[in-house]
Amino acid sequence: MNLSQVLASISFVACIVSALVMALYLFRKDAAFDRVSPWSLGLSSLCAFASLALRSMQIGFVALTSTYESLLFYASVITALVLLARIQKRIPFVRGAAFGSVFVAIVIMAVASSPLLPKEALSPIPALRSGWLLLHVSFSFIGEAFFVSGFVASIMFLVIKSRDKRDSLDRITYTMIAIGYAFFTSGALVFGSIWAQKAWGRWWSWDPKETWALVSWLVYTLYLHIRLNKKRKDSLPSVVSVIGFLCTVFTFFGVNYLLPGLHSYG
């Protein structure tokens, strides 16, 4: 095991420790927050980014071109966002939503750690050596990291009956999706189309991953329409948010393994 994989393993363990500590504080009635999980989250995110930096030096290109690297980046952004949510003051910090987001990051890291995924640091093929690809992948996963928090908050909104807590969760969902939507639109559609034109000579080819990325974008567009134009703050926006996140999951995992196409190597 090389240093890059060691750092990835430390990131995984630190994320689990953070989730365990957060779980201990989850049902406490007082307002006290634990002092361990923020440091664990910071360590997890830092080690994941350091692991990717080492891989980048090994392959001579930014390490965002394989499934393993993409998942590690995805999880590290999620943990960084949870940490940022903890220290900021503008939107409510709901411990259950934070725990749920970290749990999703753990699942993603567990998939990345699976022996089924190759972890060798290999130089990418020429089609992947593009700055547009890096913008496409990084912005898409940053957007999806925000969608994770929106997804968890939406699930809680559908379960919890307290009006005050629902208002906080609705605000979290809307804020996360609104920010994530801008990143996802730029990465998945704009930068992705530019890269496709550079790599394949056409902006759009109705490749399965392109099609499902568009479906995901349309679902989140529907969410924003319902939430902003229709002023709905009931269960419907949360249901649409959950559907949108499930579409992003299928776009990455389902398309990669069930609907092979031009993105089969990514």
C-alpha positions in Angstrom: 0.0 0.0 0.0 1.5 3.3 -1.1 1.3 6.7 0.7 -1.7 7.8 -1.4 -3.7 4.8 -0.4 -2.6 5.2 3.3 -3.9 8.7 3.3 -7.2 7.6 1.7 -7.5 4.9 4.4 -6.9 7.5 7.1 -9.6 9.7 5.5 -12.0 6.8 5.6 -11.3 6.0 9.3 -11.5 9.7 10.3 -14.9 10.0 8.6 -16.2 7.0 10.5 -14.9 8.4 13.8 -16.6 11.6 13.0 -19.9 9.9 12.3 -19.7 7.8 15.5 -19.1 10.9 17.6 -21.9 12.8 15.9 -24.2 9.9 16.6 -23.4 10.1 20.3 -24.4 13.7 20.4 -27.4 13.3 18.0 -30.0 12.8 20.6 -28.7 15.1 23.4 -31.2 17.6 24.6 -28.8 20.4 25.4 -27.3 22.7 22.9 -23.7 21.5 23.3 -21.8 20.3 20.3 -19.1 17.8 20.3 -15.5 19.0 19.8 -14.2 15.9 18.1 -16.2 15.5 14.9 -15.2 18.9 13.3 -11.5 17.9 13.7 -12.2 14.4 12.3 -14.1 15.9 9.4 -11.2 18.3 8.6 -8.7 15.4 8.8 -10.8 13.2 6.6 -11.2 15.9 3.9 -7.5 17.0 4.1 -6.2 13.4 3.8 -8.5 12.7 0.9 -7.3 15.8 -1.0 -3.7 15.0 -0.1 -4.2 11.5 -1.5 -5.5 12.9 -4.8 -2.6 15.3 -4.9 -0.1 12.5 -4.6 -1.9 10.5 -7.3 -1.8 13.6 -9.5 2.0 13.8 -9.2 2.3 10.1 -9.9 0.3 10.2 -13.2 1.4 13.7 -14.3 -2.2 14.9 -14.5 -5.0 15.9 -12.0 -6.3 12.7 -10.5 -10.0 13.0 -11.4 -10.2 10.6 -14.3 -11.0 7.2 -12.7 -14.1 6.0 -10.8 -12.0 5.6 -7.6 -10.6 9.1 -7.8 -14.0 10.6 -8.6 -15.6 8.9 -5.6 -12.8 10.0 -3.3 -13.1 13.6 -4.5 -16.9 13.4 -4.1 -16.7 12.1 -0.5 -14.0 14.7 0.5 -16.2 17.6 -0.8 -19.2 16.3 1.2 -17.1 16.2 4.4 -15.7 19.6 3.7 -19.3 21.0 3.2 -20.5 19.5 6.5 -17.6 21.1 8.3 -18.4 24.4 6.6 -22.0 24.1 7.6 -20.9 23.5 11.2 -18.8 26.7 11.4 -21.0 29.1 9.4 -23.9 31.1 10.9 -26.2 32.0 8.1 -28.3 28.8 7.7 -29.4 26.5 10.5 -27.1 23.6 11.5 -29.2 20.5 12.0 -27.1 17.7 13.6 -29.2 15.0 12.1 -28.7 16.4 8.6 -25.0 16.7 9.2 -24.8 13.1 10.4 -26.8 11.9 7.4 -24.5 13.7 5.0 -21.4 12.2 6.7 -23.0 8.7 6.5 -23.4 9.2 2.7 -19.8 10.1 2.5 -18.8 6.9 4.4 -20.9 4.8 1.9 -19.1 6.5 -1.0 -15.7 5.9 0.6 -16.7 2.3 1.3 -17.5 1.8 -2.4 -14.2 3.5 -3.4 -12.4 1.1 -1.0 -14.1 -1.9 -2.5 -11.7 -4.5 -4.1 -13.9 -4.3 -7.1 -12.6 -0.9 -8.0 -9.0 -0.7 -9.4 -6.9 1.8 -7.4 -3.7 1.9 -9.5 -2.6 5.3 -10.3 -2.6 5.0 -14.1 -1.9 7.8 -16.6 -5.2 8.8 -18.3 -5.9 8.2 -22.0 -5.5 11.2 -24.3 -9.2 12.0 -24.4 -9.2 12.5 -20.6 -6.2 14.9 -20.6 -8.3 18.0 -20.9 -8.8 21.0 -18.6 -12.4 21.0 -19.7 -12.8 17.4 -18.4 -11.4 18.5 -15.0 -13.9 21.4 -14.8 -16.6 19.0 -16.0 -15.9 16.4 -13.3 -15.0 18.7 -10.4 -18.0 21.1 -10.8 -20.4 18.2 -11.3 -19.3 16.4 -8.1 -19.2 19.7 -6.1 -22.8 20.2 -7.2 -23.7 16.7 -6.3 -22.1 17.1 -2.9 -24.5 20.0 -2.2 -27.3 17.8 -3.4 -26.4 15.2 -0.8 -27.1 17.6 2.0 -30.3 18.6 0.3 -31.3 15.0 0.0 -30.7 14.2 3.7 -32.6 17.3 4.8 -35.4 16.4 2.5 -35.7 12.9 4.0 -35.8 14.4 7.5 -38.4 17.0 6.3 -40.7 14.1 5.2 -40.3 12.3 8.5 -40.3 15.1 11.1 -43.6 16.7 12.1 -42.3 19.7 14.0 -43.1 22.9 12.1 -40.0 24.8 13.4 -37.7 21.9 12.4 -39.4 21.6 9.1 -38.7 25.2 8.4 -35.1 24.8 9.2 -34.8 21.7 7.0 -36.6 23.4 4.1 -34.2 26.3 4.3 -31.2 23.9 4.3 -32.7 21.9 1.3 -33.3 25.0 -0.7 -29.9 26.6 0.0 -28.0 23.4 -0.8 -29.9 22.7 -4.0 -29.7 26.3 -5.2 -25.9 26.4 -4.8 -25.5 22.8 -6.1 -27.6 23.6 -9.1 -25.3 26.3 -10.3 -22.2 24.0 -9.9 -24.0 21.0 -11.5 -25.3 23.1 -14.4 -21.8 24.5 -15.1 -20.1 21.1 -14.7 -22.4 18.5 -16.1 -24.0 20.5 -18.9 -21.8 23.5 -19.9 -18.2 22.2 -19.3 -19.3 18.6 -20.2 -20.6 19.8 -23.6 -17.4 21.7 -24.3 -15.3 18.7 -23.4 -17.4 16.4 -25.5 -16.9 18.7 -28.5 -13.2 18.7 -27.9 -12.9 14.9 -27.3 -15.5 13.5 -29.7 -16.2 16.4 -32.1 -19.8 17.0 -31.1 -21.5 18.9 -28.2 -24.2 16.3 -27.5 -24.6 12.6 -28.5 -27.4 11.3 -26.3 -24.9 9.1 -24.6 -26.6 7.3 -21.6 -24.7 9.4 -19.0 -25.4 12.6 -20.8 -29.1 11.8 -21.0 -29.3 10.9 -17.3 -27.3 14.0 -16.3 -29.9 16.0 -18.2 -32.7 14.1 -16.5 -31.2 14.9 -13.1 -30.8 18.6 -14.1 -34.5 18.7 -15.2 -35.7 17.2 -11.9 -33.7 19.8 -9.9 -35.0 22.5 -12.2 -38.5 21.3 -11.3 -37.6 21.5 -7.6 -36.6 25.1 -8.0 -39.7 25.9 -10.0 -41.9 24.4 -7.3 -40.0 26.0 -4.5 -39.6 29.5 -5.9 -42.3 30.1 -8.5 -45.0 28.1 -6.8 -43.9 29.0 -3.3 -44.5 25.5 -2.1 -43.0 24.6 1.3 -44.9 21.4 1.8 -43.7 17.8 1.1 -43.7 18.1 -2.6 -40.4 19.9 -3.0 -38.7 17.4 -0.7 -40.1 14.5 -2.7 -38.7 16.1 -5.9 -35.4 16.6 -4.1 -35.2 12.9 -3.2 -36.0 11.9 -6.8 -33.3 14.3 -8.1 -30.7 12.8 -5.9 -31.6 9.2 -6.8 -31.3 10.3 -10.5 -27.7 11.5 -9.8 -26.9 8.2 -8.1 -28.2 6.3 -11.2 -26.3 8.6 -13.5 -23.0 7.7 -11.9 -23.4 4.1 -10.8 -26.3 2.7 -12.8 -25.1 4.2 -16.2 -21.5 3.1 -15.5 -22.4 -0.5 -15.0 -25.8 -1.0 -16.7 -25.7 1.3 -19.7 -22.2 1.4 -21.2 -21.4 4.2 -23.5 -18.8 6.8 -24.2 -18.4 7.4 -20.5 -17.7 3.7 -19.7 -14.1 4.5 -18.7 -15.1 7.4 -16.3 
